Amino acid sequence: MSWQEHWLEGHFSQLAFRFYLIGWLLAKWWTSSRAKNYKIDC
């Protein structure tokens, strides 16, 4: 494996981790906002 391939692999794993983290935070925020809206509607 060349250093370029190694760098690309590390770069993409960092990107994947960021997307996973952002998605998790968005899902958490969305579910909490949905819960608040649901309580208001009731």
N, C-alpha and C positions, 0 to 999 in steps of 0.2 A: 504493500500500500504506500502510495506517495504522500508527501506532506499535504498536497493540494486536496487529495481525497479525504485525508484525515480531517483537514480544516473544514471542508464542506460538510462532512458527517457531523462534526461538532456544532457547526453553524445551524444546520437544519434541526438538530435535536434541541438546541436553545430556542429556535423559532417555534417548534412543536410544543415545547414546555410553556412558552409565553401564551400561545393560542389556547392551550389547555387551561392555564390559570385564568386568562381573561374570560373564557367560556364559563368556567366554574363560577367566577365572581358575577358574571351577567345572569347566570341561572339563579344564583342565590338572591340577587337583587330583584329579579323578575318574580320569583315565587313570593318574596316578602311583599312586594308591591301588589301582587295579585291578592294576597291574603288580606292586606289592608283594604283594598277596594271591595273585596267580598264582604268584609265586616261592615263597611259603610253601606253597601247595598242591602244588607239584611236589616 
